[in-house]
Amino acid sequence: MDKPTALSIFESLSSATRLDVYRLLVKTGPEGLVAGEIGAALEVPPTNLSFHLKALAHAGLVSVAQEGRFQRYRANMPLMVDLIAYLTAECCAGHPEQCAGVTEAGACVDAACGSARAMQ
C-alpha cells in the first residue's frame, strides 16, 4: 500500500457515520448487509446512508453486489489487512521482538486486557 491510498482510506473513515458503517460491516463478516439493514442498525436515513456507502465504495473499503432489488455491502477485508500492515510495517524500528503483544492487544475483549487497551 502506498501513502496516497492510505490517506484516501483515512479520509473516507473520518466521517463518524462512515466509520460506524464500516465497523458494522467488518463485524458481520463476509455475509455483509443490505443497505436497509445497515440503515436500520445505525438509524441512518436512506438518503444519508446512500451518500456514505458511495464514499466507502469509492475508497475501496466496501464492495457492493446487486441482489434483486437490493444491494449487499461487504467490508473489503484484504484492504483492511493491507492498511494494518502498512501502519505496522516498521513497528519497533525493525525489532519485532519489542512489539510482542501489539497484535494481541487489539483482540482483547475482557477486563484482563485493560492495560493493553489503555495503551492504544
C-alpha positions as CSV (number, residue, x, y, z in Angstrom):
1,M,0.0,0.0,0.0
2,D,1.2,3.5,-0.7
3,K,0.7,6.7,1.2
4,P,-1.9,8.2,-1.1
5,T,-4.1,5.1,-0.8
6,A,-3.8,5.1,3.0
7,L,-4.7,8.8,3.1
8,S,-7.8,8.1,0.9
9,I,-8.9,5.4,3.3
10,F,-8.4,7.6,6.4
11,E,-10.2,10.5,4.7
12,S,-13.2,8.2,4.0
13,L,-13.3,6.9,7.5
14,S,-13.0,10.4,9.0
15,S,-16.8,10.6,9.0
16,A,-18.4,9.2,12.1
17,T,-21.2,7.6,10.0
18,R,-18.9,6.0,7.6
19,L,-16.7,4.7,10.4
20,D,-19.8,3.2,12.0
21,V,-20.9,1.6,8.7
22,Y,-17.5,0.1,8.1
23,R,-17.2,-1.3,11.6
24,L,-20.6,-2.8,11.3
25,L,-19.7,-4.4,8.0
26,V,-16.5,-5.7,9.5
27,K,-18.5,-7.2,12.4
28,T,-20.9,-9.0,10.0
29,G,-18.0,-10.6,8.0
30,P,-18.3,-12.0,4.5
31,E,-22.1,-12.1,4.6
32,G,-22.4,-8.4,4.7
33,L,-25.6,-6.5,4.9
34,V,-28.1,-4.9,2.5
35,A,-28.4,-1.1,2.7
36,G,-31.7,-1.3,4.6
37,E,-30.2,-3.4,7.3
38,I,-27.3,-1.0,7.7
39,G,-29.7,1.9,7.9
40,A,-31.9,0.2,10.5
41,A,-29.0,-0.9,12.6
42,L,-27.4,2.6,12.7
43,E,-30.6,4.7,12.5
44,V,-29.3,6.5,9.4
45,P,-31.9,7.8,6.8
46,P,-31.7,6.1,3.4
47,T,-30.6,9.3,1.6
48,N,-27.7,9.9,4.0
49,L,-26.7,6.3,4.0
50,S,-26.6,6.2,0.2
51,F,-24.1,9.1,0.2
52,H,-21.9,7.4,2.8
53,L,-22.0,4.0,1.2
54,K,-21.0,5.5,-2.1
55,A,-18.0,7.2,-0.5
56,L,-16.9,4.0,1.2
57,A,-17.2,2.1,-2.1
58,H,-15.3,4.8,-4.0
59,A,-12.4,4.5,-1.4
60,G,-12.5,0.7,-2.0
61,L,-13.4,0.0,1.6
62,V,-16.6,-1.8,0.7
63,S,-17.8,-3.9,-2.2
64,V,-21.4,-3.9,-3.4
65,A,-23.3,-6.7,-5.2
66,Q,-26.8,-6.4,-6.6
67,E,-29.2,-9.0,-5.2
68,G,-32.6,-8.5,-6.9
69,R,-33.9,-5.1,-5.8
70,F,-31.3,-4.8,-3.0
71,Q,-27.6,-4.0,-2.9
72,R,-25.5,-6.0,-0.4
73,Y,-22.4,-4.3,1.0
74,R,-19.4,-6.1,2.4
75,A,-16.2,-4.8,4.0
76,N,-13.1,-5.1,1.9
77,M,-11.2,-7.2,4.5
78,P,-8.0,-7.6,2.4
79,L,-7.7,-3.8,2.1
80,M,-8.1,-3.5,5.9
81,V,-5.4,-6.1,6.4
82,D,-3.2,-4.2,3.9
83,L,-3.8,-0.9,5.8
84,I,-2.9,-2.5,9.1
85,A,0.3,-4.0,7.5
86,Y,1.1,-0.5,6.1
87,L,0.7,1.1,9.6
88,T,2.8,-1.5,11.4
89,A,5.4,-2.3,8.7
90,E,8.2,-0.6,10.6
91,C,6.9,-1.5,14.1
92,C,9.6,-1.1,16.7
93,A,12.2,0.1,14.2
94,G,12.8,-3.4,12.8
95,H,12.9,-5.2,16.1
96,P,9.8,-7.3,16.1
97,E,10.6,-8.8,19.5
98,Q,9.9,-5.4,21.0
99,C,6.4,-5.4,19.5
100,A,5.3,-8.6,21.3
101,G,1.7,-8.3,22.3
102,V,0.8,-5.5,19.9
103,T,-1.4,-7.7,17.7
104,E,-2.9,-9.4,20.7
105,A,-3.8,-6.0,22.3
106,G,-6.4,-5.3,19.6
107,A,-8.0,-8.7,20.2
108,C,-8.6,-8.2,23.9
109,V,-12.3,-8.4,24.9
110,D,-12.2,-8.8,28.6
111,A,-11.1,-6.8,31.6
112,A,-7.8,-8.6,31.8
113,C,-6.7,-6.6,28.8
114,G,-7.5,-3.2,30.3
115,S,-3.9,-2.1,30.4
116,A,-3.3,-3.1,26.8
117,R,-6.3,-1.2,25.7
118,A,-5.2,1.9,27.7
119,M,-2.0,2.0,25.6
120,Q,-4.0,2.1,22.4
